[in-house]
């Protein structure tokens, strides 16, 4: 029998999927109802039954459209707004979520020791009294901020010639002018924050991937994790990493203890550190295996889960535990029936960037005298003479990054590799420097004209006031060691200081007769300050004078610019305010309306309340 194609086509109703909001959905539904149901309902006013049905259907469609758009936006890390979804994107992209960064300070430790005299009558510091100031020594700065020494300082370290590596000066002489005591001083690196130890009892129940929350926020470093059997748990970037890289001190060619030899340490017991950016709480997640698993148990043996049916003719119902498949050492060993002792350091931020000569109190002294023949009176005298001071400001401390700050790192992290091939890789490594070593605020890499395989890396940090300051040498040393592990064999990176160019802005405007001149000038100053804040500047970024002009002319009450805005250099001490010592001439740096800094330079409006000067007429 032939099909009635005409009737079938007639019964097909036209539909549109362009409507997204309530009004457009209701309009489409109204047209649909009038077209296909004209003899059923004629009244579609708001107070009628037909109007109510249209409103209900349009409301459902509007809600579905909203949540569809919302869910679609949440799939993109740059449009997601729900914090939990943003955090999921960060973890999927591999962004290292960190807390506040501690400050790094180079502390000069000095002691006073008596003299010794050789057979020729030549006097020198008594080597017997030279101690080792051990890591863990705690100093206190302003506001009770604590700084901990992270490396041993051997005051008796010497060159092959026998001369001390430390700085030596005469502290006292006798009536003949011969030295009777010497000052011995040497520098060590300290990081800010407090150290504490927490213990956690682990029951005799195997829990794969056990998680433990630490009690303090802004944990910058997990120093050590041990159980009651003396087993050490190592921190890794991923639980699939079964080895870690450590170091041991070695004597160099001159017989002194200097750099460390890297060694590979098996890490069957390991953990990863997870930071919640909302609460700033740090969680340690351990492996999923048990110590009973075989060392070569890469994949669990399925036969261990099979029923022992040999010789049996019948069997009852049984249950297989899927968790048994996780009892492998592939992802590390989970602690069971023990007590974990976790030692960590917490605390940091901009407030830890203290000024020079402000860290001078020793709270806890860890000291060792290698020479056991020293007398108690001599050792007590050396201990009482110990002094410490930071001759340079502490730097590298930063407040915890916001979700937006972390979100901005997703693109570079996704493109990063386990080695530095491109400049994006270099920047990703710089800004993921472990928090315990401090942090760089701005960085820029340029080609080295002297070496095609090398790059010049300019870095800058912030002081405790949030102003640009030269990165301390201790931070640059840490950065050099860290980057060296990721560079290619033939590549080189020279770390240089960024040159800070402080400036001010002067302008003169014509205001509307009905406007208050003072109010308009203050509004212009506020607008200029917003666009010239240091958060908007990178190393090498120029000052665009047209942007300043645009801000001025678009301020309400301004009808003309009487005198074009000028960039005024600020150098040295001006009215009691301290600026950078580097001067510049804006007229010689003007390129097509942009004031371009020299290579490795960055502009900073250091005191916006004083350095933006405006007049009105």
C-alpha positions in Angstrom: 0.0 0.0 0.0 1.5 3.4 -0.9 2.5 5.7 1.9 0.8 9.1 2.3 3.9 11.2 2.4 1.9 14.5 2.1 0.0 13.8 5.3 3.1 12.8 7.2 4.9 16.0 6.2 1.8 18.0 7.3 1.9 16.5 10.8 5.5 17.5 11.4 5.6 20.6 13.6 8.3 23.2 13.1 10.6 23.8 16.1 13.3 26.3 16.9 16.1 26.0 19.4 17.3 29.6 19.3 15.3 30.8 22.3 17.4 31.0 25.5 15.6 33.3 28.0 12.2 33.4 29.5 10.6 36.0 27.2 11.8 34.4 24.0 10.8 30.9 25.1 7.3 32.2 26.1 6.9 33.9 22.7 7.9 30.8 20.8 5.5 28.7 22.9 2.7 31.1 22.3 3.2 31.0 18.6 3.4 27.2 18.7 0.2 26.9 20.7 -1.7 29.3 18.4 -0.5 27.5 15.3 -1.1 23.9 16.3 -3.8 24.2 18.9 -6.0 27.0 17.8 -9.3 25.3 18.6 -8.2 24.2 22.1 -7.3 27.4 24.0 -7.8 30.9 22.7 -7.0 32.9 25.8 -3.3 33.2 26.6 -3.4 36.3 28.7 -1.2 36.4 31.9 -4.3 35.7 34.2 -5.6 32.8 32.1 -5.0 29.1 32.4 -3.2 29.1 29.0 -0.9 31.9 30.2 -0.1 30.0 33.3 0.9 26.9 31.3 3.1 29.0 29.0 4.8 30.7 32.0 5.5 27.3 33.6 7.0 25.8 30.4 9.0 29.0 29.7 10.3 29.0 33.3 11.5 25.4 33.0 13.2 26.1 29.7 14.8 29.3 31.1 16.2 27.3 34.1 17.5 24.5 31.9 19.1 27.1 29.6 20.8 28.9 32.5 22.2 25.7 34.1 23.3 24.4 30.7 25.3 27.6 30.1 26.6 27.6 33.6 27.8 24.0 33.4 29.4 24.7 30.0 31.3 27.7 31.5 32.5 25.6 34.4 34.2 23.2 31.9 36.6 26.1 31.0 39.2 27.0 33.7 39.2 30.6 32.6 35.4 31.0 32.8 34.6 28.8 35.8 33.5 30.7 38.9 32.8 28.0 41.4 35.9 27.6 43.6 35.7 23.8 43.8 35.6 23.6 40.0 38.5 26.1 39.7 40.5 23.9 42.1 39.7 20.8 40.0 41.0 22.6 36.9 44.2 23.6 38.8 44.8 20.0 39.9 44.1 18.6 36.4 46.5 21.1 34.9 49.2 20.2 37.4 49.4 23.7 38.9 51.4 23.6 42.1 49.1 25.1 44.7 51.2 26.9 47.3 50.6 28.9 50.5 52.3 32.0 51.7 56.0 32.1 51.0 58.6 32.7 53.7 61.3 35.3 53.5 64.9 34.4 53.0 67.7 36.2 54.9 71.4 36.0 54.8 72.5 36.2 58.5 76.1 36.9 59.6 77.0 34.9 62.6 80.1 36.0 64.6 81.9 34.6 67.6 84.9 35.6 69.7 87.6 33.1 70.4 90.9 33.3 72.3 94.3 33.2 70.5 96.8 30.4 70.1 100.5 30.7 69.6 102.7 28.4 67.5 106.3 27.5 68.1 107.4 30.6 66.2 105.4 32.9 68.4 102.8 33.7 65.7 99.4 34.2 67.1 96.1 33.1 65.4 92.6 32.1 66.4 92.4 29.1 68.6 91.2 26.3 66.2 90.0 24.2 69.2 87.3 26.7 70.0 85.8 27.0 66.5 82.3 25.5 66.6 79.7 24.4 64.0 76.5 26.4 64.2 74.0 23.8 63.2 70.9 24.1 61.2 67.8 24.5 63.3 69.2 27.6 65.1 66.3 30.0 65.5 66.5 33.8 65.4 63.8 36.3 66.1 63.2 39.5 64.1 60.9 42.4 64.5 57.3 41.5 65.5 58.4 38.1 66.8 59.0 36.8 63.3 61.2 33.7 63.6 64.0 32.8 61.2 65.6 29.3 61.1 69.1 28.4 59.9 68.7 25.8 57.1 72.4 24.9 56.7 75.3 24.2 59.1 78.0 26.9 59.4 81.4 25.5 60.1 83.5 28.2 61.6 86.5 26.0 61.4 86.2 25.4 57.6 89.5 26.2 56.0 91.3 26.3 52.6 93.9 23.8 51.6 96.5 26.4 52.6 95.2 26.3 56.2 93.6 29.7 56.2 90.1 30.0 57.6 87.2 30.5 55.1 85.5 32.7 57.6 86.2 36.4 58.0 88.8 37.0 60.8 89.5 40.3 62.7 91.3 41.1 65.9 89.0 41.6 68.9 91.5 42.5 71.6 95.2 43.0 72.1 97.5 43.0 75.1 99.7 45.8 76.4 102.3 44.9 73.7 99.7 45.1 70.9 99.7 41.4 70.3 96.2 39.9 69.6 94.5 38.1 72.5 91.1 37.4 70.9 89.7 37.2 67.4 86.3 37.8 65.9 85.2 35.0 63.5 82.2 35.7 61.3 80.5 33.7 58.5 77.2 33.9 56.7 74.3 31.5 56.7 70.9 31.3 55.0 67.8 31.5 57.2 64.1 31.2 56.2 61.2 32.7 58.1 58.5 30.7 59.8 57.9 28.5 62.9 58.8 24.9 63.2 56.5 22.4 65.0 56.1 18.7 65.3 52.7 16.8 65.3 52.1 13.1 66.0 49.3 11.0 64.5 48.3 7.5 65.6 47.6 5.2 62.7 45.4 2.1 63.7 46.1 -1.4 62.6 43.8 -1.1 59.6 45.1 -0.8 56.0 43.6 2.3 54.4 44.8 3.0 50.9 45.9 6.6 50.2 45.4 7.7 53.8 45.1 11.4 54.2 46.3 13.5 57.3 45.5 17.1 57.8 48.1 19.3 59.5 47.0 21.5 62.3 48.5 24.9 61.0 47.7 26.9 57.9 50.3 28.2 55.4 52.7 25.2 55.7 55.7 26.1 53.6 57.8 22.9 54.1 57.3 19.4 55.5 60.7 18.9 57.0 60.5 15.2 58.0 58.0 12.3 58.5 59.0 9.3 60.6 57.1 6.4 62.1 57.8 4.6 65.4 60.0 2.0 63.6 62.3 4.7 62.3 61.0 4.5 58.7 61.2 7.8 56.8 58.5 8.9 54.4 59.6 11.1 51.5 57.7 13.9 49.8 57.3 13.3 46.1 55.5 15.2 43.4 53.4 12.2 42.5 52.9 8.8 44.1 54.3 7.1 41.0 57.7 8.5 41.8 59.5 5.7 43.7 62.8 7.6 44.2 63.8 11.0 45.4 67.0 13.0 45.0 69.0 13.8 48.0 72.5 15.1 48.7 75.4 14.6 51.0 78.3 16.9 51.8 81.6 16.1 50.2 85.0 17.6 50.6 86.1 19.6 47.6 89.6 19.8 46.0 90.7 22.0 48.9 89.4 19.7 51.6 86.5 21.8 52.8 82.8 20.8 53.0 81.0 22.7 50.3 78.4 21.6 47.7 76.4 18.4 48.0 76.7 15.3 45.9 73.3 14.2 44.5 72.2 10.7 45.3 69.2 8.6 44.4 67.2 7.4 47.4 64.6 4.7 47.1 61.3 5.9 48.5 58.9 3.0 49.1 57.2 5.1 51.8 56.2 8.4 50.3 53.5 11.0 50.3 52.3 14.0 48.3 51.3 17.4 49.8 47.9 18.7 48.9 47.0 22.4 49.7 43.4 23.7 49.8 43.6 27.2 48.4 40.4 28.2 50.2 41.3 27.1 53.8 45.2 27.1 53.3 45.2 23.7 55.1 47.8 21.2 54.0 47.0 17.5 53.7 49.5 14.7 53.4 48.3 11.8 51.2 50.3 8.5 51.5 50.5 5.5 49.2 48.1 2.7 48.7 50.1 -0.5 49.3 51.2 -2.5 52.3 54.6 -3.5 53.5 53.6 -7.2 53.0 53.5 -6.8 49.3 56.5 -8.1 47.3 59.0 -5.6 46.0 58.4 -6.7 42.4 54.6 -6.6 42.8 54.1 -4.1 40.0 50.7 -5.6 39.2 48.7 -7.6 41.8 48.5 -11.3 41.1 44.9 -12.1 40.2 45.4 -15.7 41.5 45.5 -14.3 45.0 41.9 -13.3 44.6 40.7 -16.6 43.1 38.8 -19.2 45.1 40.7 -22.3 46.2 38.4 -24.7 44.5 40.9 -27.5 43.9 39.4 -30.8 45.1 36.0 -29.2 45.9 32.8 -30.2 44.2 30.6 -27.5 45.8 31.2 -24.0 47.0 29.1 -21.3 48.7 28.6 -17.7 47.8 31.6 -15.5 48.1 32.7 -11.9 48.1 35.8 -10.4 46.4 37.2 -7.2 47.9 38.3 -4.9 45.1 40.6 -3.0 47.5 42.9 -6.0 47.4 44.0 -4.8 44.0 45.4 -1.7 45.6 47.7 -3.6 48.0 50.7 -3.0 45.8 53.8 -1.0 46.4 53.5 0.6 43.0 52.0 3.8 44.5 53.9 3.6 47.8 53.3 2.0 51.2 50.5 3.3 53.5 51.3 3.6 57.2 49.6 0.9 59.4 49.7 0.3 63.2 52.2 3.0 63.9 52.6 6.6 65.1 53.7 9.2 62.6 55.9 12.1 63.7 55.6 15.0 61.2 57.9 18.0 61.5 57.1 21.0 59.4 57.5 24.8 59.0 54.6 27.2 58.6 54.1 31.0 58.2 55.2 33.6 55.7 54.0 36.6 53.7 55.0 40.1 52.9 55.3 41.1 56.5 58.3 38.7 56.8 60.4 40.8 54.5 62.1 42.7 57.4 64.6 45.4 57.0 68.4 45.1 57.3 70.0 44.9 60.8 66.6 43.9 62.3 67.3 40.1 62.9 69.7 40.1 65.9 68.2 37.9 68.6 69.1 34.2 69.0 66.2 32.3 70.5 67.5 28.7 70.1 71.1 28.0 69.6 72.2 24.6 68.1 76.0 24.4 68.4 78.6 21.7 68.2 82.3 21.8 69.1 84.0 19.1 66.9 87.2 19.3 68.9 86.4 17.3 72.1 89.5 18.7 73.9 88.0 22.1 74.4 87.4 23.1 78.0 84.0 23.9 79.4 85.1 27.4 80.2 86.3 28.1 76.7 83.1 26.6 75.1 80.9 28.7 77.4 82.8 31.8 76.5 82.3 31.2 72.8 78.6 30.5 73.3 78.2 33.8 75.2 80.0 35.7 72.5 77.8 34.5 69.6 76.0 37.3 67.8 73.9 37.4 64.6 72.8 40.2 62.3 71.3 40.5 58.8 73.3 43.1 56.9 70.8 42.9 54.0 67.0 43.0 54.0 65.1 39.7 54.0 63.2 39.2 50.8 61.2 36.6 48.9 58.1 36.5 51.2 54.8 36.7 49.5 51.2 36.4 50.6 49.2 33.2 49.6 48.2 33.4 45.9 44.5 33.9 45.1 42.5 31.6 42.9 42.8 34.1 40.1 46.6 34.1 40.5 46.7 30.3 40.4 44.2 30.3 37.4 46.6 32.5 35.4 49.3 29.8 35.8 47.2 27.1 34.1 48.2 27.9 30.5 52.0 28.0 31.2 51.8 24.9 33.4 50.1 22.9 30.8 52.8 23.8 28.3 55.6 23.2 30.7 57.8 20.1 30.7 60.1 18.3 33.1 63.0 20.3 31.5 63.4 23.9 30.3 63.3 24.1 26.5 61.3 27.3 25.9 61.1 30.5 27.9 57.7 29.5 29.0 59.3 26.5 30.7 61.8 28.7 32.3 59.1 31.1 33.7 57.1 28.1 34.9 60.1 26.8 36.9 60.9 30.2 38.3 57.4 30.8 39.7 57.1 27.2 41.0 60.3 27.5 43.1 59.6 25.7 46.4 58.2 28.1 48.9 60.9 27.4 51.5 63.5 29.1 49.2 61.5 32.3 48.7 59.9 33.6 45.6 60.6 36.0 42.7 58.0 38.7 42.1 58.9 39.5 38.5 61.3 37.8 36.0 62.2 38.3 32.4 64.7 36.4 30.2 66.5 37.9 27.2 69.1 36.7 24.8 72.7 36.9 25.9 74.6 38.8 23.1 77.9 37.1 24.2 76.6 33.6 24.1 73.9 32.3 21.8 73.2 29.3 24.1 72.8 31.5 27.2 70.0 33.7 28.5 70.1 36.7 30.8 67.5 36.3 33.5 66.4 39.5 35.3 64.7 39.0 38.7 63.2 41.4 41.3 61.4 40.9 44.6 59.2 42.8 47.0 60.0 44.2 50.4 57.6 44.0 53.4 56.0 47.3 52.2 55.1 45.8 48.8 57.7 47.9 47.0 60.3 46.6 44.5 63.7 45.6 46.0 66.7 43.8 44.7 66.4 40.1 45.3 68.8 39.0 48.1 71.8 36.9 47.1 70.5 34.0 49.1 67.3 33.9 47.0 69.4 34.0 43.8 71.6 31.2 44.9 68.6 29.1 45.6 67.1 29.9 42.2 70.4 29.1 40.5 70.6 25.6 42.1 66.9 24.9 41.3 67.1 25.9 37.7 70.3 24.0 37.1 68.4 20.7 37.6 66.0 21.4 34.7 68.2 23.1 32.0 69.5 21.4 28.9 73.2 20.4 28.9 74.3 23.1 26.5 72.2 25.9 27.9 73.1 28.5 30.5 71.2 31.0 32.5 72.8 34.1 34.0 70.8 35.6 36.9 71.0 39.4 37.0 69.4 42.1 39.2 66.6 44.1 37.6 67.2 47.9 37.6 64.3 49.7 39.3 63.4 53.1 37.7 61.3 55.2 40.0 59.3 58.0 38.5 56.6 60.6 39.1 53.9 62.2 37.0 53.1 65.9 36.6 50.1 67.2 34.7 48.0 70.4 34.3 44.4 70.5 33.3 41.5 72.8 32.6 38.4 72.0 34.5 34.7 72.8 33.9 33.7 76.1 35.5 31.0 74.3 37.5 33.4 71.7 38.9 35.5 71.8 42.0 39.1 72.0 40.9 40.6 70.2 43.9 38.1 67.4 43.6 38.7 66.9 39.9 42.5 66.9 40.4 42.2 64.2 43.1 40.0 62.1 40.9 42.6 62.3 38.1 45.4 61.4 40.5 43.4 58.3 41.7 42.8 57.2 38.1 46.4 57.6 37.1 47.5 55.7 40.2 45.2 52.8 39.3 46.9 52.3 35.9 50.4 52.8 37.0 50.4 50.5 40.0 53.2 48.0 40.2 50.8 45.1 39.7 50.3 46.3 36.1 54.0 46.5 35.2 56.4 43.8 34.1 60.2 44.0 33.5 60.8 45.8 30.2 57.3 47.2 30.0 57.1 50.8 28.7 55.1 53.7 30.0 52.5 54.6 27.4 51.9 58.3 27.6 48.7 58.1 25.5 47.2 56.0 28.2 47.8 58.7 30.8 46.3 61.3 28.5 43.3 59.1 27.9 42.7 58.7 31.6 43.0 62.5 32.2 40.6 63.6 29.4 38.0 60.9 30.3 37.8 62.1 33.9 34.6 63.9 34.6 35.1 67.6 35.0 38.2 67.8 32.7 37.6 69.8 29.6 41.2 70.2 28.4 44.8 69.4 29.1 46.7 72.6 29.7 50.1 70.9 29.9 50.8 67.4 28.7 51.7 64.9 31.4 55.4 64.6 32.1 57.3 61.6 33.5 59.7 62.9 36.2 62.6 60.6 37.4 62.9 60.0 41.1 66.4 59.2 42.3 68.1 58.8 45.7 66.6 60.6 48.7 63.8 63.1 47.9 62.1 64.9 50.8 63.0 62.0 53.1 61.7 59.4 50.8 64.1 56.7 49.5 64.1 55.9 45.8 66.3 53.8 43.5 69.8 55.1 42.8 69.4 54.5 39.1 68.5 57.6 37.1 67.2 57.9 33.5 66.2 60.6 31.0 62.6 60.1 29.7 63.3 62.2 26.6 66.0 59.9 25.4 63.9 56.8 26.1 60.8 58.0 24.2 60.0 55.8 21.3 56.7 56.5 19.4 55.0 57.9 22.5 56.3 55.2 24.7 59.0 55.5 27.4 60.9 52.3 27.1 63.2 51.2 29.9 66.7 49.9 29.3 67.1 46.1 29.1 66.4 44.6 32.5 64.6 47.7 33.8 61.2 48.1 35.4 59.3 51.2 36.2 57.8 51.7 39.6 55.6 54.5 41.0 56.9 54.0 44.5 55.0 56.7 46.4 51.8 57.5 44.4 50.5 59.8 47.1 53.5 62.1 46.6 54.7 61.4 43.1 51.5 62.3 41.1 51.3 66.1 41.0 48.5 67.9 39.3 47.3 71.4 38.9 44.0 72.8 37.5 42.9 76.1 36.2 
